[in-house]
Amino acid sequence: MEKSLVVILLLAGLCEDTSCQTRKYIAVQTRKNWTEAGRYCREKHTDLVTVRSLEENKQIQFVALAVSGFNQFWLELHRERENWQWSNGDAVSYTNWTAGSGALYCATADAGGSWGQSVCHDQKPFLCYNETSNITERYTLISTMKTWAEARQYCREHHTDLVSIKSASENEEIKKKAPTSPFWIGLFNDPWKWTDGGNSTFQNWGVSEPNNVLGNENCVLMYSLNNGKWEDWPCSFEFCFICYEESNPTTKAPETTAEPSTETTERLTETQSSPEPGKGRWQVVRTEIKAPEGQDPEDPKIRDAILTELQERFSKDTPKEGMMLRWIKKDGKIFHKLEEKEEEKEETETCSKP
């Protein structure tokens, strides 16, 4: 028979910015849909996990894979409403969508002047514009096939930007330059929002994502085994998830040990105030392990072997120069027996195995 034990890890060198200094992550190994997962996190913690930087993305990837052992899990990011914008910042005052053009992310135009929508990783010709009063020199068709992002970069480097269309008369002018196949214009859709109202613009989509391939992929998963990349998925699917808790690094937690999270918060505050020189910042992570009956994980050999395995797993899956792990003791011990909670029972087939 195995015992469930809670252990607290201290990570050094993993976090290089201030965004992840004051957060604690709780991996919940029970499958829920996106709505239920968010409700659970808001009731018991702060919210579903949000990601504000690449460093924070790497840290969350570690919590999920190297510590908790599962691959895909919900993020708080979701598709809220259509948010079409011109690449150059012009107001969207005119559109000419084809009926039933879809719910995708980058806009095209065709030789007839109608607009459509496409996934942004498709490759198409594109139309750049130059900021000039000479109408004959304003638009330049590029026949080279590029993704929307590549086309925008090219136009910004060699012209002004991808073309924006502000009126029916401009649309008629552009038809004169149009190729026979659909081509990229500067209009793009950014409907993704954080439920907690955060304004982070960081995104880490995988190749060909987001693609809304099922037509209702309005929520987001992170894939630990794919370098922490994101994919859009239907919100009704059930996956494991990670909650987070915020703590104020300038305020000491209440002096009580009734909940493990209290001790973690106190430790987090102490370690943030004076990181070791040259070691970057420390971050606290609490995880769960299974100890076979008869084995004492407090035994130095077993304890060191567990830490070495965690270090090796993380170094392999998410390489990070200078990253170091060490245990934190609570009440004189590293490992503490976990009281099982019905809503957080481990489902090894659905969470621990990618």
Secondary structure, DSSP 4 states (H G I P E B T S, - for coil): -EEEEEEEEEEEEEE-SGGGTTEEEEEEEEEE-HHHHHHHHHHHSSEE----SHHHHHHHHHIIIIIT--SEEEEEEEE-S--EEETT--------BPTT--S-SEEEE-TTS-EEEE-TTS-EEEEEE-S-S-HHHHEEEEEEEE-HHHHHHHHHHHSSEE----SHHHHHHHHTT--SS-EEEEEEE--EEETT--------BPTT-S--TTS---EEEEEGGGTTEEEEE-TTS-EEEEEEEE--TTSPPPS--SSHHHHHHHHHHHHHHSPPTTS-EEEEEEEEEEEETT--TTSHHHHHHHHHHHHHHHHHHS--TT-EEEEE-BTTBSEEEPPP-GGG---IIIII--
